[in-house]
Amino acid sequence: VQLQASGGGLVQPGGSLRLSCAASGKIFGGNVMGWYRQTPGKQRELVADILNNGAANYADSVKGRSTIARDNAKNTMYLQMSSLRPEDTAVYYCKLSYRGLDFWGQGTQVTVSS
């Protein structure tokens, strides 16, 4: 299984961004896909995750400003972020947890700055 994250970039405070994560390879059965972020010197933290039945979970820091979604037919996950703040600046990673294994994407940089 390989994950490819995309959609990062530079955005002004208050702006919006949509991240995508495409999983390739054979995936059968239940799994969890999620977005994590990391800044220098800090641990990687969960932003949001979603089961393949659509049940989603959000970190308090992004709740109400972000929406996670997935297209199971395409094995693709999305994160729509709005009202972005400078503290949202980080490298964003996607993860797929499947059959006891974790697969990570390569990360995409999100920078929120004027």
Backbone as ProteinMPNN parsed JSONL, in Angstrom:
{"seq_chain_A": "VQLQASGGGLVQPGGSLRLSCAASGKIFGGNVMGWYRQTPGKQRELVADILNNGAANYADSVKGRSTIARDNAKNTMYLQMSSLRPEDTAVYYCKLSYRGLDFWGQGTQVTVSS", "coords_chain_A": {"N_chain_A": [[0.856, -1.192, 0.0], [0.584, 2.16, -0.875], [0.719, 5.647, -0.179], [-0.249, 8.806, -1.344], [0.062, 12.093, -0.775], [-1.346, 15.322, -1.337], [-1.909, 18.819, -2.186], [-1.099, 20.763, -0.409], [0.252, 24.025, 0.505], [0.857, 27.597, 0.329], [-1.087, 29.766, 2.184], [-3.196, 32.481, 3.066], [-3.929, 33.79, 6.356], [-7.116, 32.888, 7.57], [-7.899, 31.805, 5.223], [-8.628, 29.014, 2.974], [-8.073, 25.496, 2.351], [-7.638, 22.431, 0.587], [-6.704, 19.207, 1.232], [-5.552, 16.183, -0.244], [-5.429, 12.62, -0.282], [-4.313, 9.82, -1.76], [-4.645, 6.375, -1.873], [-2.917, 3.568, -2.971], [-2.857, 0.194, -4.171], [-3.9, -3.054, -2.941], [-6.638, -3.039, -0.907], [-8.562, -4.416, 1.487], [-11.519, -4.681, 3.347], [-12.047, -3.428, 6.739], [-10.682, -0.283, 7.634], [-8.771, 2.541, 8.762], [-8.391, 5.878, 7.905], [-6.342, 8.743, 8.168], [-5.38, 12.144, 8.985], [-2.437, 13.699, 9.964], [-0.262, 16.042, 11.608], [2.837, 17.824, 11.761], [5.234, 19.854, 13.334], [8.48, 21.418, 13.457], [10.462, 20.018, 16.002], [8.367, 19.089, 17.47], [6.017, 16.526, 18.389], [4.347, 14.36, 16.087], [0.951, 14.969, 15.458], [-2.487, 14.026, 15.728], [-4.845, 15.157, 13.39], [-7.339, 14.65, 12.192], [-9.403, 11.759, 11.755], [-10.904, 9.015, 9.923], [-13.217, 6.421, 9.624], [-13.892, 3.623, 7.396], [-16.618, 3.518, 7.28], [-17.411, 6.066, 7.413], [-17.479, 7.381, 9.841], [-16.149, 9.956, 11.767], [-13.442, 11.666, 13.407], [-12.149, 14.4, 15.214], [-9.421, 16.544, 16.05], [-9.437, 18.814, 18.791], [-8.377, 21.268, 18.147], [-8.937, 21.759, 15.481], [-11.56, 21.316, 15.136], [-14.723, 22.107, 13.856], [-13.622, 23.753, 11.972], [-12.626, 22.189, 10.048], [-13.142, 19.532, 7.703], [-13.248, 16.142, 7.248], [-13.208, 13.652, 4.761], [-13.97, 10.777, 2.724], [-13.537, 8.77, -0.182], [-14.429, 5.742, -0.789], [-14.489, 4.094, -3.001], [-12.516, 5.081, -4.568], [-10.391, 4.922, -2.914], [-9.5, 7.228, -1.604], [-8.832, 10.046, 0.399], [-9.872, 13.105, 1.93], [-9.173, 16.374, 3.222], [-10.724, 19.137, 4.136], [-9.94, 22.318, 4.945], [-10.656, 25.291, 6.67], [-10.816, 28.784, 7.6], [-8.135, 29.162, 8.287], [-5.251, 29.299, 10.417], [-2.184, 30.829, 11.544], [-0.994, 29.005, 13.29], [-1.72, 26.594, 12.246], [0.161, 25.94, 10.485], [2.283, 23.503, 9.226], [3.774, 20.31, 8.435], [1.754, 18.117, 6.776], [0.607, 14.872, 7.103], [-0.691, 11.88, 5.695], [-2.289, 8.904, 6.781], [-2.846, 5.419, 6.664], [-4.401, 2.914, 8.374], [-4.433, -0.482, 8.598], [-5.279, -3.801, 8.889], [-3.675, -4.082, 11.179], [-1.388, -2.736, 10.502], [0.423, 0.291, 9.797], [0.425, 2.726, 7.315], [2.154, 5.346, 5.785], [1.9, 8.503, 4.13], [3.918, 10.808, 2.168], [3.909, 13.391, 3.137], [2.822, 16.793, 3.11], [3.427, 20.209, 2.785], [1.901, 22.754, 4.621], [1.483, 26.127, 4.828], [0.572, 28.859, 6.643], [0.308, 32.121, 6.29], [0.667, 35.666, 6.119]], "CA_chain_A": [[0.0, 0.0, 0.0], [1.301, 3.442, -0.927], [-0.129, 6.813, -0.022], [0.261, 10.017, -1.991], [-0.627, 13.281, -0.288], [-1.198, 16.517, -2.178], [-2.808, 19.92, -1.89], [-0.545, 21.765, 0.495], [0.711, 25.255, -0.103], [0.85, 28.823, 1.119], [-2.414, 30.376, 2.231], [-3.281, 33.577, 4.033], [-4.81, 33.537, 7.511], [-8.533, 32.973, 7.227], [-8.14, 31.135, 3.962], [-9.025, 27.603, 2.947], [-7.209, 24.59, 1.605], [-8.102, 21.053, 0.601], [-5.677, 18.191, 1.073], [-6.007, 14.891, -0.754], [-4.528, 11.496, -0.047], [-4.74, 8.677, -2.562], [-4.007, 5.11, -1.506], [-2.849, 2.588, -4.044], [-2.641, -1.155, -3.666], [-5.13, -3.782, -2.621], [-7.107, -2.792, 0.449], [-9.827, -5.114, 1.685], [-12.019, -4.667, 4.702], [-12.036, -2.23, 7.557], [-9.448, 0.468, 7.798], [-8.904, 3.923, 9.215], [-7.489, 6.833, 7.259], [-6.257, 9.93, 9.001], [-4.425, 13.219, 8.729], [-1.612, 14.106, 11.088], [0.619, 17.158, 11.25], [4.042, 17.918, 12.581], [6.087, 21.022, 13.225], [9.827, 21.102, 13.956], [10.647, 19.893, 17.437], [7.158, 18.599, 18.13], [5.537, 15.212, 17.956], [3.267, 14.334, 15.115], [-0.324, 14.942, 16.157], [-3.665, 13.725, 14.928], [-5.732, 16.25, 13.007], [-8.653, 14.031, 12.039], [-9.382, 10.465, 11.089], [-12.212, 8.601, 9.446], [-13.375, 5.011, 9.32], [-14.469, 3.445, 6.067], [-18.072, 3.72, 7.32], [-17.638, 7.509, 7.424], [-17.392, 7.968, 11.177], [-14.974, 10.831, 11.799], [-12.97, 12.16, 14.703], [-11.343, 15.593, 14.98], [-8.721, 17.191, 17.16], [-10.141, 20.019, 19.238], [-7.781, 22.451, 17.522], [-9.459, 21.969, 14.126], [-12.991, 21.021, 15.128], [-15.52, 23.237, 13.397], [-12.931, 24.444, 10.868], [-12.136, 21.196, 9.088], [-14.017, 18.412, 7.389], [-12.565, 15.003, 6.636], [-14.112, 12.835, 3.954], [-13.263, 9.76, 1.948], [-14.229, 8.104, -1.289], [-13.922, 4.375, -0.671], [-14.32, 3.508, -4.334], [-11.245, 5.585, -5.106], [-9.372, 4.849, -1.852], [-8.989, 8.588, -1.475], [-9.295, 10.788, 1.566], [-9.738, 14.545, 1.769], [-9.304, 17.226, 4.396], [-11.052, 20.52, 3.798], [-9.648, 23.187, 6.084], [-11.035, 26.684, 6.473], [-10.445, 29.696, 8.7], [-6.792, 28.731, 8.666], [-4.504, 30.156, 11.332], [-0.735, 30.577, 11.457], [-0.635, 27.813, 14.066], [-1.997, 25.4, 11.436], [1.351, 25.689, 9.662], [2.899, 22.221, 9.568], [3.757, 19.282, 7.388], [0.59, 17.265, 6.976], [0.81, 13.499, 6.651], [-1.843, 11.006, 5.748], [-1.994, 7.563, 7.271], [-3.846, 4.36, 6.537], [-4.207, 1.805, 9.295], [-5.116, -1.588, 7.936], [-4.806, -5.121, 9.299], [-2.631, -3.957, 12.185], [-0.234, -2.031, 9.973], [0.263, 1.705, 9.484], [1.093, 3.179, 6.101], [2.22, 6.809, 5.795], [2.242, 9.244, 2.938], [5.185, 11.519, 2.223], [3.768, 14.695, 3.769], [2.658, 17.976, 2.272], [3.605, 21.397, 3.622], [0.878, 23.797, 4.67], [1.992, 27.33, 5.468], [-0.449, 29.898, 6.774], [1.064, 33.336, 6.55], [0.341, 36.813, 5.276]], "C_chain_A": [[0.893, 1.243, 0.0], [0.306, 4.578, -0.849], [0.543, 8.017, -0.656], [-0.569, 11.194, -1.534], [-0.359, 14.459, -1.216], [-2.12, 17.616, -1.678], [-2.275, 20.976, -0.949], [-0.123, 23.018, -0.257], [0.696, 26.394, 0.876], [-0.536, 29.448, 1.037], [-2.414, 31.464, 3.29], [-4.161, 33.182, 5.208], [-6.265, 33.792, 7.139], [-8.898, 32.251, 5.949], [-8.482, 29.664, 4.123], [-8.07, 26.8, 2.082], [-7.837, 23.21, 1.652], [-6.934, 20.116, 0.328], [-6.318, 16.902, 0.563], [-4.96, 13.834, -0.454], [-5.074, 10.295, -0.802], [-3.94, 7.448, -2.149], [-4.047, 4.164, -2.691], [-2.497, 1.234, -3.463], [-3.959, -1.787, -3.273], [-5.463, -3.6, -1.148], [-8.465, -3.439, 0.59], [-10.237, -4.945, 3.137], [-11.811, -3.36, 5.422], [-10.675, -1.583, 7.657], [-9.781, 1.866, 8.295], [-7.92, 4.771, 8.423], [-7.48, 8.106, 8.094], [-5.236, 10.922, 8.516], [-3.73, 13.563, 10.045], [-0.772, 15.299, 10.643], [1.761, 17.242, 12.242], [4.773, 19.206, 12.271], [7.444, 20.682, 13.832], [9.885, 21.064, 15.481], [9.442, 19.372, 18.197], [6.779, 17.23, 17.588], [4.433, 15.365, 16.916], [1.944, 14.184, 15.86], [-1.463, 14.658, 15.19], [-4.445, 15.004, 14.644], [-7.171, 15.724, 12.926], [-8.469, 12.65, 11.444], [-10.805, 10.017, 10.791], [-12.189, 7.112, 9.134], [-13.962, 4.839, 7.921], [-15.996, 3.451, 6.087], [-18.436, 5.198, 7.419], [-17.58, 8.164, 8.788], [-16.071, 8.716, 11.32], [-14.704, 11.321, 13.205], [-12.024, 13.316, 14.425], [-10.6, 16.001, 16.245], [-9.478, 18.462, 17.523], [-9.648, 21.265, 18.5], [-8.348, 22.754, 16.137], [-10.964, 21.753, 14.046], [-13.785, 22.271, 14.754], [-14.895, 24.007, 12.249], [-12.501, 23.485, 9.771], [-13.164, 20.1, 8.901], [-13.199, 17.337, 6.694], [-13.597, 14.163, 5.896], [-13.289, 11.794, 3.214], [-14.175, 9.212, 0.873], [-13.675, 6.68, -1.325], [-13.687, 3.725, -2.031], [-12.98, 3.905, -4.942], [-10.105, 5.453, -4.107], [-8.704, 6.201, -1.647], [-9.634, 9.283, -0.287], [-9.024, 12.272, 1.341], [-9.801, 15.226, 3.143], [-9.524, 18.649, 3.917], [-10.839, 21.363, 5.046], [-10.016, 24.613, 5.737], [-10.662, 27.488, 7.713], [-9.05, 29.356, 9.224], [-6.071, 29.786, 9.49], [-3.012, 29.891, 11.17], [-0.314, 29.319, 12.211], [-1.02, 26.505, 13.364], [-0.818, 25.06, 10.527], [2.063, 24.432, 10.141], [3.061, 21.398, 8.301], [2.612, 18.334, 7.73], [0.843, 15.908, 6.324], [-0.505, 12.747, 6.675], [-1.387, 9.604, 6.151], [-3.169, 6.642, 7.02], [-3.476, 3.252, 7.508], [-5.086, 0.653, 8.831], [-4.467, -2.889, 8.355], [-3.594, -5.027, 10.237], [-1.387, -3.23, 11.727], [-0.581, -0.566, 9.7], [1.071, 2.039, 8.239], [1.017, 4.704, 6.069], [2.501, 7.358, 4.406], [3.475, 10.09, 3.183], [5.091, 12.88, 2.887], [3.627, 15.808, 2.756], [2.662, 19.204, 3.177], [2.422, 22.337, 3.483], [1.466, 24.964, 5.444], [0.906, 28.388, 5.452], [0.258, 31.18, 7.198], [0.587, 34.441, 5.618], [1.59, 37.362, 4.615]], "O_chain_A": [[1.835, 1.348, 0.785], [-0.802, 4.494, -1.379], [1.75, 8.219, -0.52], [-1.753, 11.296, -1.855], [0.717, 14.574, -1.802], [-3.001, 17.376, -0.852], [-2.937, 21.988, -0.716], [-0.139, 23.063, -1.487], [0.545, 26.204, 2.082], [-1.084, 29.634, -0.05], [-1.706, 31.367, 4.292], [-5.04, 32.332, 5.07], [-6.595, 34.78, 6.483], [-10.078, 32.101, 5.628], [-8.609, 29.144, 5.231], [-7.369, 27.328, 1.219], [-8.492, 22.852, 2.631], [-6.261, 20.23, -0.696], [-7.46, 16.579, 0.89], [-3.765, 14.119, -0.384], [-6.17, 9.815, -0.514], [-2.711, 7.484, -2.086], [-5.085, 3.986, -3.33], [-1.906, 1.144, -2.387], [-5.003, -1.135, -3.274], [-4.682, -3.956, -0.265], [-9.413, -3.065, -0.1], [-9.413, -5.053, 4.045], [-11.456, -2.339, 4.832], [-9.65, -2.258, 7.753], [-10.931, 2.304, 8.248], [-6.749, 4.415, 8.291], [-8.503, 8.493, 8.658], [-4.341, 10.592, 7.738], [-4.366, 13.698, 11.09], [-0.595, 15.534, 9.447], [1.666, 16.799, 13.386], [4.917, 19.602, 11.114], [7.547, 19.755, 14.635], [9.41, 21.978, 16.155], [9.484, 19.228, 19.419], [7.167, 16.838, 16.488], [3.701, 16.354, 16.881], [1.829, 13.374, 16.779], [-1.408, 14.999, 14.009], [-4.674, 15.822, 15.535], [-8.09, 16.29, 13.519], [-7.506, 12.396, 10.72], [-11.774, 10.558, 11.325], [-11.279, 6.608, 8.475], [-14.469, 5.794, 7.332], [-16.62, 3.396, 5.027], [-19.613, 5.55, 7.499], [-17.628, 9.39, 8.883], [-15.005, 8.173, 11.029], [-15.589, 11.384, 14.059], [-11.194, 13.241, 13.519], [-11.092, 15.823, 17.359], [-10.084, 19.104, 16.665], [-10.414, 22.199, 18.261], [-8.249, 23.887, 15.667], [-11.572, 21.982, 13.0], [-13.537, 23.356, 15.28], [-15.561, 24.826, 11.617], [-12.066, 23.906, 8.699], [-13.942, 19.782, 9.8], [-12.544, 17.59, 5.683], [-14.723, 13.991, 6.363], [-12.07, 11.915, 3.092], [-15.399, 9.193, 1.002], [-12.579, 6.448, -1.835], [-12.785, 2.902, -2.184], [-12.39, 3.161, -5.726], [-8.972, 5.828, -4.41], [-7.481, 6.291, -1.533], [-10.823, 9.121, -0.015], [-8.074, 12.648, 0.654], [-10.404, 14.712, 4.086], [-8.624, 19.282, 3.364], [-11.479, 21.145, 6.074], [-9.723, 25.089, 4.641], [-10.249, 26.937, 8.733], [-8.82, 29.275, 10.431], [-6.249, 30.988, 9.295], [-2.626, 28.821, 10.699], [0.631, 28.642, 11.804], [-0.678, 25.425, 13.844], [-0.808, 24.014, 9.878], [2.404, 24.311, 11.318], [2.549, 21.751, 7.238], [2.527, 17.819, 8.845], [1.236, 15.815, 5.161], [-1.333, 12.949, 7.563], [-0.256, 9.192, 5.89], [-4.329, 7.033, 7.147], [-2.368, 2.718, 7.464], [-6.302, 0.786, 8.689], [-3.259, -3.07, 8.203], [-2.628, -5.779, 10.11], [-0.424, -3.116, 12.485], [-1.729, -0.23, 9.41], [2.243, 1.683, 8.125], [-0.044, 5.286, 6.296], [3.236, 6.765, 3.616], [4.02, 10.091, 4.286], [6.127, 13.478, 3.177], [4.232, 15.776, 1.684], [1.985, 19.234, 4.204], [1.998, 22.671, 2.376], [1.896, 24.805, 6.586], [0.39, 28.763, 4.399], [0.742, 31.298, 8.324], [0.164, 34.19, 4.489], [1.515, 38.334, 3.863]]}, "name": "protein", "num_of_chains": 1, "seq": "VQLQASGGGLVQPGGSLRLSCAASGKIFGGNVMGWYRQTPGKQRELVADILNNGAANYADSVKGRSTIARDNAKNTMYLQMSSLRPEDTAVYYCKLSYRGLDFWGQGTQVTVSS"}
